[in-house]
Amino acid sequence: MRASVLWLSLTATAAAFSIKNVDTEKVLASEQHASAAPVEVELGCEIHTGALNPPVGPLRFARPEKPNDVKGQKPTNDGSVGHICHQAQAHWVYTQQEFIEEYSKGPFLGNIRPWTDNEYIPDYPELPKGNPRVSEDCLQLDFIVPQEVFDKREEPEASVVMWFHGGGFVLGEKNQHGSPVGLIDAARKLEEGIIWADDKQEKAIYDTLLSKAGVTSLKELREVDEEVRKNASNLMIQQSPYGTFTFAAAVDDDYTPLLLSLLRKSGYFWRNVRTMIANNGDEGLLFAPPHIQSDTAFRSYVNGVFPAMSTESLDEVLTMYPVGGSWTRRRNFVDRTKQALADARVNCNTRYLTKAYDGSTLKYVFNMFPAIHGLDTLFTYYAPPVKKYPARDEKGQINALELQSWIASFVTLGSAVGRDGESHPFDNLQGDGTILELSGKLGLKGFTKAVWKDVDITEVPDVWVSERCNFWENAPYWGGEIEGPSNEGLWEL
C-alpha cells in the first residue's frame, strides 16, 4: 500500500457515501442519500462502509448516530437532486468587495477612502431562496471516479483525494469552483488514477442562537422547525463582526481536544504521513477591517478578536506589527492589520505543521495576483479550455497545470512532479527555510485586455520561519489548557 499522504491548502464527518462515475465528457451520477442504507464503497484494496443518520430533529448538534438496520433498503435519492447545507453570508462581505477593489489598484492608483465601522451592516437582501438542493440533511460524501478506474475497480487501488471545501462554515459547496476534471487529467498523464471525494459539515453553535430562534434550551432548538433554525443562524451570520462568520470549529475536549499549534507542541498528531502544505501570499486582506486606522483602534480590534490575550501579549503584537511607512497612511494601517490576521489565522499554521514533520514537508506559497485567501482554488479546479481567470492566457494556464501536477503526483506517487512529467521541483530546496513560490502579476495589453506577466516558479525564503510564528504558536490568546494528551501511540496510522 502506498504511504499515507496529506495535502493541505490552508485557505467533518461524512454521513453517507455517494458514487459518481465520471469521464471528462460526461457525468453518470448514482448518489446515495444520507438516510438510506449503508453503502459499501470498494476503493481497490479496502472496503469502507459509511452511513449515519441525518443530523435533523433530535440529532441536531448531537453526536453522529449509526442508522437502524435497514439492509436492503433502496436509496431515496438516485442522484437527480444534489444536497448542500444551508447557505448564508455576512453583510460585511459586501463592503469588503468595494474596499478590496480600491486596495487592489495599488498604492499609486488605489485611493483608500476613510471607512467607518458602521458601514458593515447595510440593508442588503438575503441570499436567493428556493434552491432545491438546500437541506439540513446534507452530510454527504461524493466520490468522483475516472471511468478507467471505475471499470478496473477489482484491480490494484487508486489514490483518493479528500477535498474539504471552505466557506467559513456558513457558505459554499463542493461545486463552487468547478469540477476536479483537471486534477484527474493530471493524474492520467502520470498513468495513475485518483478518486476525488468532497465533504461539508456544520460544526458550531453558540448560546445566542437560542434567543434568535426564540427558545431557551438546546432541546427546544432541536425541536423547532427547520426554517426557524435556519433564519436564526442566518441572522447571526449576517450580523457577524467584520472578518468573522460567528460559527467555527472550537476546542471541545473531545473531537477537537486542543488548538492546532498546542497539539503539535504536545506531540499529539499522526506521525507517519507525508505532507504538502500551502498558503496564499495575501491571506489577511479579505478579513482586515479598513476602518482600523490608529494604534488604539488596532489594539482594541486585536483585543476583541482575542479577548483572553494579556496586556503584555497585546503590547507584543503592536511591537511585532508596526505601521509601515512606504505608502499612504490608511494603506499602511490596513497592511498592518491584514498581516497580523494572516499570521494568526493561516500563515503560521503552515509553520507548525512543517515543524511537526522535521522539515520533510513540501511547502509552497501561492502568489498569483492578487493572491488573496482562497484564490488558489480557481487554479486547482482549472479545466481547459476555460479562458477566464486564472487561465486568461497561456502563462496563467502554465501555473494552473503545474499546480495540478504537483497535487496529483504527490497523492499518487508520494512526490511532487512537474507538468512535464519528469522534473521534481521540490528536490532542490535547501533545508527547512526555503519553499517554492508560484507567482504572477496582471498587466494590460492594448489598454483593455488583462494578461499575465512575470509568471514564474522560484525558490524563496520561508518568511514564516519567524519570531512572529513562534509567538502565535504558544497561543497567547488561549485561556484554557496548553498541554495535550500524552497517548502519542494512538496517533500512529
BELPE-V588066 format. One record per backbone hydrogen bond with DSSP energy under -1.0 kcal/mol. CO is the residue of the C=O (numbers start at 1). NH is the residue of the N-H. Records with the same first field share a line. If there is no record, write none. Layout:
# BELPE-V588066
CO=NH + NH
This chain:
# BELPE-V588066
4=274
6=276
8=278
9=11
15=52
16=141
18=143
19=30
20=145
21=28
22=147
26=23
28=21
30=19
33=36
39=50
41=48
43=45
46=43
48=41
50=39
54=56
56=59
57=60
59=62
65=53
68=70
70=73
84=135
90=93
91=94
92=96
93=97
94=98
95=99
96=100
97=101
98=102
99=103
100=104
102=105
103=106
106=110
109=111
110=112
116=119
122=124
131=134
133=84
136=138
138=140
141=18
142=198
143=20
144=196
145=22
146=150
147=151
150=153
152=155
159=195
161=197
163=199
167=170 + 171
170=88
173=176
175=178
180=184
181=185
182=186
183=187
184=188
185=189
187=192
188=191
193=159
195=161
196=144
197=163
198=142
206=209
207=210
208=212
209=213
210=215
217=221
218=222
220=224
225=229
226=230
227=231
228=232
229=233
230=234
231=235
232=236
233=237
234=238
235=239
237=240
238=91
241=244
245=247
256=252 + 253
259=263
260=264
261=265
262=266
263=268
264=267
267=269
271=273
274=6
275=362
276=8
277=364
278=10
279=366
284=287
289=292
291=293
294=298
295=299
296=300
297=301
298=302
299=303
300=304
301=305
302=306
306=309
310=314
311=315
312=316
313=317
314=318
315=319
316=320
317=321
328=332
329=333
330=334
331=335
332=336
333=337
334=338
335=339
336=340
337=341
338=342
339=343
340=344
341=345
342=346 + 347
343=348
346=349
347=350
348=352
349=353
350=354
351=355
352=356
353=357
354=359
355=358
357=360
362=277
363=436
364=279
365=438
366=281
367=440
368=371
371=282
372=375
374=377
375=378
376=380
377=381
379=382
383=386
388=391
390=392
393=397
394=398
395=399
396=400
397=401
398=402
399=403
400=404
401=405
402=406
403=407
404=408
405=409
406=410
407=411
408=412
409=413
418=421
423=418
424=427
426=429
429=431
433=462
435=460
436=365
437=458
438=367
439=456
440=369
441=453
443=451
445=449
449=445
451=443
453=441
456=439
458=437
460=435
461=463
462=465
464=466
466=470
467=471
468=472
469=473
472=475
475=478
486=488
487=490
488=491
489=492
491=271
